[in-house]
Amino acid sequence: MSTEHYDVIIIGGGSAGYAAARTARDEGANVAIIDHGPLGGLCILRGCMPTKTILRSSDIISLMRRAEEFGLNPVAAGANLSAIIDRKAQLIQEFADYRIEALHDPRFTLYQERAAFLSPTEIQAGPHRLTGKTFIISTGSIVSRIPIPGLEEVGYITSDEALKLRTLPKSLMVLGGGAVALEFAQFFARLGTKVTLIQRSHHIMSEGDEDLARPVEARFREEGMDVFTSTQLQQFSQSGNLKTAHFLHHGKEQTVSAEHILQALGRRPNIDRLNVEKANVDTKNGAITVSSDMRTSTPHIFAVGDVNGLHEIVHIAIQQGEIAGWNAVHSDKPPRQQDDRLKAQVVFTDPQVANVGLSERECTQQGSNYLVASYPFSDHGKSMTLGETHGHVKILCHPKTGELIGGHIVGPEASELIHELITIMYYHGTVHDMLRIPHYHPTLAEILTYPAEELANQLGTPLN
């Protein structure tokens, strides 16, 4: 068996892996990519793109049902789940074909095989044995299995299966309070499924500030969803076609039954069968540990994207891939570093939730001083004309300089509005800069000037 040698070997051809491969190639490296398929990566095949495609359908049906609110004749809005899935499949195939074509670039060598380390410098890819100067692990994540009595026995679907359903469930129990759980819960509820959401923590999106979660919970309940927070799942049972959850809610025993269970209790790094221990790569809580330059405990091996457990966010995975790809080629130069100052995240519920930088919770945990101000969409002209008044905007700034350190939006088009705050923070802008920037009227974006003005008053410093 011959052994092939490469400057950089990348394991996983998703968003992070492809970014690393492209960067290393552009820096002159001889690059191999190992991906057992299906090619395309989580974001394109089973994550960001398919979910946002189907959410568009549920957003539209929600507006159709509100026709009378806008002076329009009511319509009989109904959903064809199979047609929604067909539209999703067509779009996703186009996205996947584009990525697959890029991975077959003749400037790469692509191995569609499973990979396993043999040593810190050697890897097995199916029948092929490869050696490399550097390696970049970007194998993504897989659904976590949670040991709750009876859950495996009664059975459940994950987001992967939910994206393939063609018959609308009459009832659905959603376990979890993160982005995946929330987006699918609202999607099915708006299409007509009776949805119950069960979340362990005090509020949904438990890693963020509570005031961002409450408007979403309120909207869910308005739309007919049952939302249980502060729960403790005890066991699952089944009777006929119905699956039943037994849990404590504020210390009291409760049961909920549904036709299907969507298990959305999180994902874990995908390092099964990769044999990272043979490469002397350290892990912690199932994730590969990395430094800010994306190096593992073995200096010539990097890990990017979901597999390092830092952030399950695509644009950050791409940034990590680009950093690792450059560092893997330029060991003789100061390494590029990942900067989390501008970390951003969006949950595409209605209302949407978006944030950048530090939250109040993080400031408190770090002992950092800050000033904060917020303003509700219910008192903002453009959002009132749109009939989208759930939520608010919130800005955090340094208590002396006024530099923005965090921005948070729960409300209409939060995923787009957050980019104004990201841009200002990128340039280390202040609340005074926000007030100097012209904002067209009437727009949703001008709502950001109201908390900025309040913070400027708290700072007690003149505008110019």
Buried (B, 14 or more C-beta within 10 A) or exposed (E): EEEBEBBBBBBBBBBBBBBBBBBBBBBEBBBBBBBBEEBBBBBBBBBBBBBBBBBEBBBEBBBBBEEEEEEEEEEEBEBEBEEBBEBBBEBBBEBBEEBBEBBEBEEBBBBBBBBBBBEBBBBBBEEBBBBBBBBBBBBBBBBBEBEBEBBEEBEBBBBBEBBEBEEBBEBBBBBBBBBBBBBBBBBBBBBBBBBBBBBBBEBBBBEBBBBBBBBBBBBBEEBEBBBBBEBEBBBBBEEEEBBBBBBBBEEEEBEBBBBBBBBBBBBBBBBEEBBBEBBEBEBEEBBBBBEBBBBBBBEBBBBBBBBBBBBBBBBBBBBBBBBBBBBBBBEEEEBBEBEEEBBBBBBBBBBBBBBBBBBBEBBEEEEBEBBBBBBBBBEBEBBEEBEBBBBBBBBBBBBEBBBBBBBBBBBBBBBBBBBBBBEBBEEEBBBBBBBEBEBEEBBBBBBBBBBBBBBBEBBEBEEE
